[in-house]
Amino acid sequence: MRPLFTVHAGELVVGGYIEKNFPTLNIWVPAKDTGVDLLVTGESACNNVSLQVKLSRDYREPEATTEFQKHLTATGWMTISDEKLKKSRADYWVFVLLSQERKSKPQFLVIPPKELYKRLINIHGQLRTYHFYPWVTVSNQCFHGRGLKKDEYQRIPRGHLPHADRDLSAYLNNWAPLRAIK
Protein backbone atom coordinates (compact mmCIF):
# COMPACT_ATOMS: atom_id res chain seq x y z
CA MET A 1 0.00 0.00 0.00
CA ARG A 2 1.34 3.39 -0.96
CA PRO A 3 1.39 5.76 2.03
CA LEU A 4 0.24 8.78 0.05
CA PHE A 5 -2.73 9.22 -2.29
CA THR A 6 -4.80 12.05 -3.67
CA VAL A 7 -8.52 12.54 -3.71
CA HIS A 8 -9.61 14.49 -6.76
CA ALA A 9 -12.04 17.41 -6.73
CA GLY A 10 -15.02 15.38 -7.95
CA GLU A 11 -14.60 12.90 -5.12
CA LEU A 12 -14.53 15.78 -2.62
CA VAL A 13 -17.72 17.26 -4.06
CA VAL A 14 -19.51 13.89 -3.98
CA GLY A 15 -18.19 13.09 -0.50
CA GLY A 16 -19.30 16.48 0.82
CA TYR A 17 -22.75 16.04 -0.70
CA ILE A 18 -23.16 12.58 0.83
CA GLU A 19 -21.96 13.73 4.26
CA LYS A 20 -24.44 16.62 4.25
CA ASN A 21 -27.46 14.76 2.86
CA PHE A 22 -26.87 11.28 4.28
CA PRO A 23 -25.33 11.90 7.72
CA THR A 24 -25.74 8.29 8.91
CA LEU A 25 -23.67 6.88 6.05
CA ASN A 26 -19.90 6.39 6.06
CA ILE A 27 -17.61 7.18 3.13
CA TRP A 28 -14.45 5.19 2.52
CA VAL A 29 -11.60 5.91 0.13
CA PRO A 30 -9.86 2.76 -1.21
CA ALA A 31 -6.10 2.50 -0.59
CA LYS A 32 -5.42 1.47 -4.19
CA ASP A 33 -6.98 2.13 -7.57
CA THR A 34 -9.45 -0.64 -8.30
CA GLY A 35 -11.90 1.39 -10.39
CA VAL A 36 -13.87 2.36 -7.28
CA ASP A 37 -13.29 5.88 -5.96
CA LEU A 38 -15.63 5.86 -2.96
CA LEU A 39 -17.31 3.14 -0.93
CA VAL A 40 -20.42 4.17 0.97
CA THR A 41 -21.64 2.04 3.87
CA GLY A 42 -24.30 2.18 6.52
CA GLU A 43 -23.57 2.20 10.23
CA SER A 44 -23.16 -1.57 10.33
CA ALA A 45 -20.90 -1.53 7.24
CA CYS A 46 -22.74 -4.65 6.00
CA ASN A 47 -24.43 -2.99 3.04
CA ASN A 48 -22.46 -0.82 0.65
CA VAL A 49 -22.53 1.02 -2.64
CA SER A 50 -19.36 1.57 -4.66
CA LEU A 51 -18.95 4.73 -6.73
CA GLN A 52 -16.69 5.73 -9.61
CA VAL A 53 -16.60 9.54 -9.77
CA LYS A 54 -16.03 11.68 -12.87
CA LEU A 55 -15.85 15.47 -12.84
CA SER A 56 -16.05 17.79 -15.79
CA ARG A 57 -15.78 21.51 -16.04
CA ASP A 58 -18.68 23.33 -17.68
CA TYR A 59 -18.12 23.72 -21.43
CA ARG A 60 -20.83 26.28 -22.10
CA GLU A 61 -19.94 29.64 -23.57
CA PRO A 62 -19.77 32.39 -20.91
CA GLU A 63 -22.59 34.30 -22.63
CA ALA A 64 -25.48 32.26 -24.01
CA THR A 65 -26.29 33.47 -27.52
CA THR A 66 -28.91 30.95 -28.66
CA GLU A 67 -32.17 29.73 -27.17
CA PHE A 68 -30.56 26.30 -26.82
CA GLN A 69 -27.60 27.66 -24.83
CA LYS A 70 -29.91 29.66 -22.57
CA HIS A 71 -31.78 26.46 -21.75
CA LEU A 72 -28.72 24.67 -20.32
CA THR A 73 -27.65 24.98 -16.68
CA ALA A 74 -24.61 22.67 -16.71
CA THR A 75 -22.69 20.74 -19.32
CA GLY A 76 -19.76 18.39 -19.33
CA TRP A 77 -17.48 16.44 -21.58
CA MET A 78 -15.60 13.29 -20.67
CA THR A 79 -13.86 10.56 -22.60
CA ILE A 80 -14.74 7.10 -21.38
CA SER A 81 -12.80 3.99 -22.28
CA ASP A 82 -14.95 1.17 -23.59
CA GLU A 83 -12.82 -1.30 -21.64
CA LYS A 84 -13.07 0.56 -18.32
CA LEU A 85 -16.81 1.06 -18.63
CA LYS A 86 -17.45 -2.52 -19.69
CA LYS A 87 -15.34 -3.98 -16.86
CA SER A 88 -16.24 -1.44 -14.17
CA ARG A 89 -16.43 -2.88 -10.66
CA ALA A 90 -18.34 0.13 -9.34
CA ASP A 91 -22.07 -0.14 -8.68
CA TYR A 92 -22.61 3.40 -9.99
CA TRP A 93 -20.72 6.03 -11.91
CA VAL A 94 -21.31 9.54 -10.62
CA PHE A 95 -20.75 12.40 -13.06
CA VAL A 96 -20.34 15.74 -11.31
CA LEU A 97 -21.51 18.68 -13.41
CA LEU A 98 -20.80 22.16 -12.16
CA SER A 99 -22.43 25.29 -13.48
CA GLN A 100 -20.01 27.72 -15.07
CA GLU A 101 -21.39 30.55 -12.96
CA ARG A 102 -21.19 28.40 -9.80
CA LYS A 103 -24.47 29.98 -8.74
CA SER A 104 -26.38 26.74 -8.74
CA LYS A 105 -25.65 23.56 -6.85
CA PRO A 106 -23.65 20.81 -8.52
CA GLN A 107 -25.67 18.38 -10.59
CA PHE A 108 -25.00 14.65 -10.21
CA LEU A 109 -25.69 11.98 -12.77
CA VAL A 110 -25.79 8.69 -10.81
CA ILE A 111 -25.98 5.78 -13.27
CA PRO A 112 -25.05 2.08 -13.26
CA PRO A 113 -22.09 1.56 -15.62
CA LYS A 114 -23.86 -1.28 -17.46
CA GLU A 115 -26.79 1.02 -18.20
CA LEU A 116 -24.53 3.79 -19.46
CA TYR A 117 -22.56 1.31 -21.57
CA LYS A 118 -25.75 -0.06 -23.16
CA ARG A 119 -26.96 3.43 -24.01
CA LEU A 120 -23.63 4.56 -25.49
CA ILE A 121 -23.49 1.47 -27.70
CA ASN A 122 -27.10 2.02 -28.84
CA ILE A 123 -26.28 5.61 -29.78
CA HIS A 124 -22.73 5.37 -31.15
CA GLY A 125 -22.04 1.69 -31.76
CA GLN A 126 -19.01 -0.11 -30.34
CA LEU A 127 -16.05 2.30 -29.96
CA ARG A 128 -12.73 2.20 -28.09
CA THR A 129 -13.44 5.58 -26.52
CA TYR A 130 -16.76 7.33 -26.05
CA HIS A 131 -17.04 11.10 -25.92
CA PHE A 132 -19.76 11.62 -23.33
CA TYR A 133 -21.53 15.01 -23.19
CA PRO A 134 -23.97 15.09 -20.26
CA TRP A 135 -26.07 18.25 -20.42
CA VAL A 136 -28.59 19.48 -17.85
CA THR A 137 -31.45 21.80 -18.77
CA VAL A 138 -33.23 24.48 -16.73
CA SER A 139 -36.21 22.10 -16.54
CA ASN A 140 -34.03 19.47 -14.77
CA GLN A 141 -33.71 17.18 -17.72
CA CYS A 142 -30.43 15.49 -18.52
CA PHE A 143 -29.30 14.02 -21.80
CA HIS A 144 -26.24 12.94 -23.74
CA GLY A 145 -25.60 15.57 -26.39
CA ARG A 146 -22.73 14.12 -28.46
CA GLY A 147 -23.71 13.82 -32.13
CA LEU A 148 -27.05 15.62 -32.05
CA LYS A 149 -28.27 17.25 -35.25
CA LYS A 150 -29.15 20.94 -35.42
CA ASP A 151 -32.91 20.33 -35.56
CA GLU A 152 -32.61 18.12 -32.44
CA TYR A 153 -30.86 20.94 -30.57
CA GLN A 154 -33.67 23.34 -31.47
CA ARG A 155 -36.33 21.07 -29.94
CA ILE A 156 -34.63 20.82 -26.54
CA PRO A 157 -35.81 24.21 -25.17
CA ARG A 158 -39.39 23.02 -25.82
CA GLY A 159 -38.79 19.93 -23.66
CA HIS A 160 -38.40 17.45 -26.50
CA LEU A 161 -35.37 15.33 -25.77
CA PRO A 162 -33.97 13.30 -28.64
CA HIS A 163 -33.75 9.49 -28.76
CA ALA A 164 -34.76 7.64 -25.58
CA ASP A 165 -31.23 6.31 -24.98
CA ARG A 166 -29.98 9.91 -24.77
CA ASP A 167 -32.47 10.83 -22.02
CA LEU A 168 -30.64 10.44 -18.71
CA SER A 169 -33.14 12.42 -16.64
CA ALA A 170 -34.07 9.40 -14.48
CA TYR A 171 -30.47 9.34 -13.21
CA LEU A 172 -30.11 13.08 -12.58
CA ASN A 173 -29.57 13.67 -8.84
CA ASN A 174 -31.01 10.20 -8.21
CA TRP A 175 -29.42 9.14 -4.94
CA ALA A 176 -31.95 6.34 -4.32
CA PRO A 177 -29.16 3.72 -4.14
CA LEU A 178 -27.79 5.45 -1.04
CA ARG A 179 -31.23 5.72 0.58
CA ALA A 180 -31.43 1.91 0.44
CA ILE A 181 -28.28 1.44 2.54
CA LYS A 182 -29.00 0.44 6.13
N, C-alpha and C positions, 0 to 999 in steps of 0.2 A: 504494500500500500504506500502510495506516495504521500508524504506528510503535508503537502501543500496543494490546494486546488482552488479553482476560481468558480464562482457562481456568476452567470451572466445576467445582464439587466432584465431579460424576460423572466428568468427564474425568480428574481427578486420581486418583480411586479406580481407574478402569480402567487408567490409565497405570501406577500403582504395582503393580497386580496383574500386568500384562504384564511389567514390568521384573523382578519377583521370580520369576515362573514361566516366563518365556521370555527368559532373559538374552542370547541371541544375536540377538534381534530389536531393531529400531530403531523408535522411535515419533516421528512427525512431527506437528506442529500446523500446519494450513493458515494462511496469512497473511490469508485472507479467508473469509467465510462462504459456502460452496458446498453446504452440506448434509452435509458430511463433517467430523466433529470431530477424528478421529485417523486417521492413515495409518500402517500397520504394515508394515515391510519387513524382508527378510532382510539378511544382511551385504552381498550384492551389490546390493541395492536394485532388482533386476530383478522380483521377485515382490512383490506387495503385497496387503493387505486394507484396505479403507476402512471406518471405523466411525462411526456416528451414535450418540451416547451420550445417554441419558435417565436422570435420577435422580429418585427419588421418596422422600419421607419415608415412614415406616411409619405406616399409618392404623389400626392395631389399637388397641383400648382398652388402657389401661395394665394393667388387671386382667382377665384372661379370665374370663368368667362362664358361658360355654356350652361344651359339648364341642367344637363347631365352632371356637370362638375358641382353645381350648387346643391345637388341632391345627395351627394356623398358626404359622410361624416368622418370616415376613416378608410384608408386603403393600405394595402401591403403588397409586397412582392417577395417571394422566396423561391429558391430552387430546391427541389426535393428529389433525391436519388430514388429511382425505382427500386433498387435493391434494399435501401434502408427502410423505405415505406413498406415494402412487401414483407420484410423480415422483422419488422418492429416488434419489440417485446413489451412496449408500453400499452396500457389499456386505452389511453386517450392521447391524442396530440392536442396541445393547446397553442393556438396561434394568438399572440398578443398584438392587437392593432391599436396604435396610439393616434389620436387626432393631431394634425399638424399644429393646430393652435393650442393644444394641450388644455383647452377649456373644458372639454368633456372627459368623462371617465374613460379609462381604457376599455376596449371591447375585446371579448374573448371568444374565440371559436373553439369549442371543445368537441372533438370528433374522434370516433374510433379510427385507427389507421386503416383497417380493412375497408371501412366505408369510404374513406377518402380515396383510397387506392382504386376501388371499384368505380367511383365517379370519375376520377381522372382518366382511367382507361376508356370509359364510355364516351368521354368528351374528346380525348386526344389520341386514343389508341395507345399501344404499348411503346413507351419511350424509355431511354436511359435516364433522362432527367426531365422532370416536369417543372414548368414555370407556373407557379401558383399565385394568382392575384385575388386574394380575398378582399372584397369591397363591402362596406357597410353603408346603408342608406339612412337618411333622416327618419324614415318610417320603420327603422329597426329590422330591415331585411338584410340578408347577407348572401352574396353570390360570388362565384368564381368568374372573373371577368376576362381571363386570357382568351383571345381569339374571337371575341364578339364582333359582329358586323355592325356597321354604322346604324342601320335601322333598328337593331336590337338595343343599342345604347339609348336611342331616342325614346324607346318605350319604357325605360326604367323609371324615369320621374313620374310616370303615370301608374306605377306599381306593377307593371307587367315584367316579371323576371323571365329571362330566356330559359330554355331547356331545363327540365326538372332536375337533371343531375347537377346543374350549376347552382341551384337554389340550396343554400346552406343555412337558411334562416332557422331551421329547427335546432341547429347546433350553436347558434349565437347566444352567448352568455348562459348556456344551458349547463348548470352545475349539478344537475340531478344525480350524476354518479357519486358525488361527494355527500349528498343528502342521504344516500342509502347506506353509508358507512356507519356502523355502530361502535 
